[in-house]
């Protein structure tokens, strides 16, 4: 089943252009960046993903609303039978933008990094919060369901309650708490700020308390894994014994699947070790890249996940952890070891 449950997710990063230069940006996006994917390549990847069993396409960035073909790509995804989501910093969600997107967008996730001062600091912009907050009434009026994504660091777990209250007041249906991963720009600007096991435990307790406080008003999602849950169901982290006979839909083998702005198709997260990628859609379609990856690299990927599972399942390890980060780190180490 994997970490995304019953949904196979294709996450597309069509551009690195952004109106902000956030401290924690995994793709090092910014106003000066112009790298983006051609619309025909994105459309082809969407078509292939639907055929491979993926059910959701999610657009991120950069800031996806700066990608001019975004509306057409969302419409194309809906025509292919996929659910559509988008992650945005919220500052550019004007009535005209939302009017173009609302017929083809099932959910918009808006970034929130804490109370106003904390948000502005992380976004490296003095008006990031105030501008985003002014857009939220327009988002509500558009009728597009929306949630908020909170980046958890070593320094902001005490702001989770504030974020939840803000989410409820604004009519958000979801508050997703995602741990900081020190990749991209964050590797330089925020090294040492990713939550450790103690801070992650406090975050879990706070999420449970907040969920009880707000009940059905707000759904909370914490992107961390508890060791007992992992041990009970190894398939959640691709660590179960799975026959590699070609019968399972490709989306059941790896999800999320990441289409990066340079055309690279990676498993699990942006910037995953290149030794494990499917290839690049500038050279071949996703439908052509998937079969050889299933045959040659999928066994190695499963072995990697199983090794991480065995390490994290040891009683001496913390009971809560960021599985994506652990697998990405192990993949980099495996790549380095192979190169020696």
matplotlib code that plots the C-alpha trace (Angstrom):
import matplotlib.pyplot as plt

x = [0.0, 2.8, 2.9, 0.3, -2.4, -4.8, -3.8, -1.0, 0.3, 2.3, 3.8, 4.8, 7.2, 6.7, 8.6, 11.3, 10.1, 8.6, 7.7, 9.4, 12.9, 11.9, 14.6, 13.3, 12.8, 13.8, 14.1, 16.0, 13.3, 13.1, 12.1, 15.2, 14.7, 13.2, 13.6, 10.3, 8.9, 7.3, 3.5, 3.6, 6.0, 3.8, 0.7, 2.4, 3.5, 0.0, -1.4, 1.1, 0.6, -3.1, -2.4, 0.1, -2.5, -1.9, -5.1, -3.8, -1.7, -0.3, 1.3, 4.0, 7.0, 8.3, 5.0, 2.7, 0.4, 3.4, 3.4, 1.2, 0.0, -1.2, -4.9, -4.6, -2.6, -5.1, -7.9, -6.0, -5.5, -9.2, -9.9, -7.5, -9.6, -7.2, -7.9, -5.9, -4.2, -1.9, 0.5, 0.9, 2.3, -1.1, 0.1, -0.9, -4.3, -6.3, -9.9, -8.8, -6.3, -8.8, -11.5, -9.3, -8.5, -11.5, -13.3, -10.2, -8.8, -10.0, -7.8, -5.4, -2.8, -1.5, 1.7, 1.7, 4.9, 3.5, 2.3, 2.8, 6.3, 7.5, 5.9, 7.5, 10.9, 10.7, 9.4, 12.0, 9.4, 7.9, 4.4, 4.2, 1.7, -0.5, -0.7, -1.6, -4.2, -5.9, -6.3, -8.0, -11.5, -11.1, -10.2, -13.2, -15.5, -14.1, -15.5, -12.2, -11.6, -8.3, -6.0, -2.9, 0.6, 2.7, 6.5, 7.6, 11.1, 13.0, 11.7, 7.9, 6.0, 4.5, 2.9, 0.9, -2.1, -2.1, -2.0, -4.9, -7.0, -6.2, -7.1, -10.5, -11.2, -10.4, -12.4, -9.6, -10.5, -7.0, -3.8, -0.9, 2.2, 5.3, 8.8, 11.5, 13.9, 17.3, 17.7, 17.9, 18.2, 17.4, 20.7, 22.5, 20.0, 18.4, 21.0, 20.3, 16.7, 14.9, 12.9, 14.7, 13.0, 12.2, 10.6, 8.8, 7.3, 6.1, 4.6, 2.7, 1.3, 0.3, -1.4, -3.4, -4.4, -5.4, -7.4, -9.3, -9.9, -11.3, -12.9, -14.5, -13.9, -10.4, -8.5, -4.8, -2.1, 1.4, 3.9, 5.9, 5.8, 5.4, 7.6, 4.8, 2.6, 5.5, 6.2, 2.5, 2.2, 5.6, 3.8, 3.3, 7.0, 7.5, 9.3, 7.0, 7.7, 6.3, 6.5, 8.0, 6.1, 4.9, 1.2, 0.8, 0.0, 3.1, 1.5, 1.5, 5.3, 6.2, 4.2, 4.6, 6.4, 8.1, 8.5, 11.2, 11.6, 14.6, 12.5, 13.9, 11.4, 12.3, 10.8, 9.4, 10.8, 12.4, 16.2, 16.2, 19.5, 20.0, 21.0, 17.3, 15.6, 13.5, 15.1, 14.2, 11.1, 13.2, 14.7, 11.8, 8.1, 7.2, 5.4, 8.7, 10.8, 8.6, 9.1, 12.9, 12.8, 10.4, 12.8, 16.2, 15.9, 12.7, 14.3, 17.1, 14.6, 12.7, 15.9, 16.8, 13.4, 13.7, 17.2, 15.8, 12.9, 15.3, 17.4, 14.4, 12.7, 15.5, 14.4, 17.3, 15.9, 13.5, 9.8, 8.9, 10.7, 10.6, 10.6, 11.1, 14.2, 15.6, 15.2, 16.5, 19.6, 20.1, 19.8, 22.5, 24.8, 24.2, 25.0, 28.2, 29.3, 28.8, 30.9, 33.9]
y = [0.0, 2.4, 5.7, 7.4, 4.8, 3.8, 6.8, 6.6, 10.2, 11.8, 15.0, 17.5, 20.4, 22.2, 25.4, 26.7, 30.2, 31.6, 35.0, 34.1, 32.8, 30.7, 29.5, 25.9, 25.5, 22.0, 23.0, 26.3, 28.1, 31.9, 35.0, 34.7, 31.1, 30.4, 26.6, 24.9, 21.9, 22.1, 21.6, 18.6, 16.7, 17.3, 16.3, 13.1, 12.3, 12.8, 10.5, 7.8, 8.1, 7.5, 4.3, 3.2, 3.3, 6.7, 8.4, 11.8, 14.5, 17.2, 20.4, 22.1, 24.2, 26.9, 28.6, 26.6, 29.5, 31.1, 28.2, 29.5, 26.1, 25.1, 25.5, 23.4, 20.7, 20.5, 20.2, 17.5, 15.6, 15.7, 14.4, 11.5, 10.6, 11.9, 13.9, 17.2, 19.1, 22.1, 23.5, 27.3, 30.0, 31.6, 35.1, 35.0, 33.4, 36.2, 36.0, 35.7, 32.9, 31.0, 31.5, 29.8, 26.9, 26.1, 23.9, 21.6, 21.7, 19.4, 20.8, 23.6, 23.3, 26.7, 26.9, 28.2, 28.3, 29.5, 32.8, 35.9, 36.8, 33.2, 32.8, 36.0, 34.9, 31.5, 33.0, 35.7, 38.4, 41.0, 40.7, 37.0, 36.3, 39.4, 38.9, 35.2, 35.9, 38.5, 35.9, 33.3, 34.9, 34.7, 31.0, 30.3, 32.2, 30.1, 27.0, 25.1, 23.0, 24.0, 23.0, 24.5, 22.9, 23.7, 23.1, 21.6, 22.7, 22.5, 25.9, 26.1, 23.2, 25.7, 27.5, 24.5, 25.4, 28.9, 27.4, 25.1, 27.9, 30.0, 27.1, 26.6, 30.4, 30.4, 27.4, 25.1, 21.4, 20.1, 21.1, 19.0, 19.0, 18.2, 18.0, 20.2, 18.3, 19.9, 19.6, 22.3, 25.8, 24.5, 22.6, 26.0, 28.3, 25.9, 23.1, 21.7, 22.9, 19.7, 18.3, 15.6, 12.7, 14.7, 17.5, 15.1, 13.4, 16.8, 17.5, 14.1, 14.9, 18.4, 17.1, 14.5, 17.3, 19.7, 16.9, 16.3, 20.0, 20.6, 17.2, 17.1, 20.8, 20.1, 17.1, 16.9, 15.0, 14.5, 13.3, 11.2, 7.5, 5.7, 2.6, 0.3, 1.3, 0.6, -2.8, -3.7, -2.9, -2.9, -2.2, 1.4, 1.9, -0.5, -3.0, -6.0, -9.1, -8.3, -10.5, -8.8, -10.6, -7.6, -8.1, -5.1, -1.7, 0.5, 3.0, 0.3, -0.1, 3.5, 6.5, 9.4, 9.6, 12.9, 14.7, 17.3, 20.5, 19.2, 16.3, 13.7, 11.1, 10.3, 8.1, 9.5, 13.0, 15.8, 15.3, 11.6, 9.9, 9.8, 6.1, 5.3, 7.5, 6.2, 8.5, 11.8, 12.6, 14.7, 11.4, 9.0, 8.9, 7.8, 4.8, 3.7, 4.4, 2.5, -1.1, -1.2, 0.5, -2.2, -4.9, -3.5, -0.9, -1.8, -4.8, -2.5, 0.1, -2.5, -3.7, -0.1, 0.3, -3.0, -2.0, 1.3, -0.6, -3.0, -0.1, 1.9, -1.1, -1.6, -0.9, 1.6, 3.8, 6.7, 5.6, 8.3, 9.4, 11.0, 7.9, 9.9, 11.6, 8.3, 6.5, 9.5, 9.6, 5.8, 6.1, 8.8, 6.7, 3.7, 5.8, 7.1, 3.6, 2.3, 5.1, 4.3]
z = [0.0, 0.9, 2.8, 0.6, 1.5, -1.2, -3.4, -5.9, -6.1, -8.9, -7.5, -10.3, -9.8, -13.1, -12.3, -9.9, -10.4, -7.2, -5.8, -2.5, -1.5, 1.5, 3.9, 3.9, 0.1, -0.9, -4.6, -4.0, -5.9, -6.2, -8.2, -10.3, -11.4, -14.8, -15.1, -16.0, -17.8, -21.2, -21.1, -23.6, -21.3, -18.3, -20.2, -21.3, -17.8, -16.5, -19.1, -18.4, -14.6, -15.0, -17.0, -14.4, -11.7, -10.1, -8.9, -7.8, -9.4, -7.1, -8.4, -6.3, -7.2, -7.0, -6.9, -9.3, -10.2, -11.9, -14.4, -17.2, -18.5, -14.9, -15.7, -18.8, -17.0, -14.2, -16.8, -18.6, -15.4, -14.6, -18.2, -17.4, -14.4, -11.7, -8.6, -8.5, -5.7, -5.6, -2.9, -2.9, -0.6, -1.1, -1.9, -5.6, -5.2, -6.7, -7.8, -11.4, -10.7, -8.7, -11.3, -13.9, -11.6, -9.6, -12.1, -12.3, -8.7, -5.9, -3.1, -2.6, 0.3, 1.5, 3.4, 7.0, 9.1, 12.4, 13.8, 11.5, 12.6, 12.3, 8.9, 7.6, 8.9, 7.2, 4.0, 4.0, 3.3, 5.7, 4.2, 3.5, 6.2, 5.8, 2.0, 2.3, 5.0, 2.8, 0.1, 2.3, 2.0, -1.8, -1.5, 0.6, -1.9, -4.8, -3.2, -3.6, -0.5, 1.2, 3.9, 5.6, 5.7, 8.8, 8.6, 11.9, 13.1, 16.3, 17.3, 16.6, 18.1, 20.6, 17.6, 16.5, 18.7, 17.2, 13.7, 14.4, 15.7, 12.6, 10.4, 12.0, 11.9, 8.2, 7.3, 6.4, 6.4, 7.1, 9.0, 7.8, 10.0, 7.9, 9.4, 8.0, 5.7, 5.4, 1.6, -1.0, 0.4, 3.9, 3.9, 4.1, 5.9, 8.4, 9.1, 12.5, 12.5, 11.6, 14.5, 16.5, 18.2, 21.4, 19.4, 17.2, 20.3, 21.6, 18.2, 18.3, 21.7, 20.6, 17.5, 19.6, 22.0, 19.2, 17.4, 20.6, 21.1, 17.6, 16.9, 13.4, 12.8, 11.6, 10.5, 11.5, 9.7, 11.1, 8.5, 11.0, 11.6, 14.9, 15.2, 16.5, 13.5, 11.1, 12.7, 12.6, 8.9, 7.0, 3.7, 4.9, 4.3, 1.4, 3.7, 3.4, 1.4, -2.0, -5.1, -8.1, -10.8, -12.7, -11.8, -9.4, -10.8, -10.9, -8.5, -5.8, -6.1, -5.3, -4.2, -4.2, -7.5, -8.1, -11.4, -10.8, -12.8, -14.8, -15.9, -13.5, -12.2, -8.5, -5.9, -2.6, -2.5, -4.5, -4.9, -4.0, -4.8, -8.5, -8.5, -7.7, -10.3, -13.1, -15.7, -17.3, -19.4, -21.7, -23.0, -22.6, -21.5, -18.0, -19.6, -21.1, -18.0, -15.6, -16.8, -16.7, -13.3, -12.1, -13.3, -12.4, -9.7, -7.8, -6.0, -4.9, -3.7, -1.7, -0.2, 0.8, 2.5, 4.3, 5.6, 6.9, 8.5, 10.3, 11.6, 12.8, 14.3, 16.8, 20.4, 20.8, 18.1, 18.7, 18.7, 16.2, 13.1, 9.6, 7.4, 4.1, 5.5, 6.8, 3.4, 1.5, 3.7, 3.3, -0.4, -0.5, 1.7, -0.6, -3.6, -2.0, -0.9, -4.4, -5.9, -3.6]

ax = plt.figure().add_subplot(projection="3d")
ax.plot(x, y, z, "-o")
ax.set_aspect("equal")
plt.show()
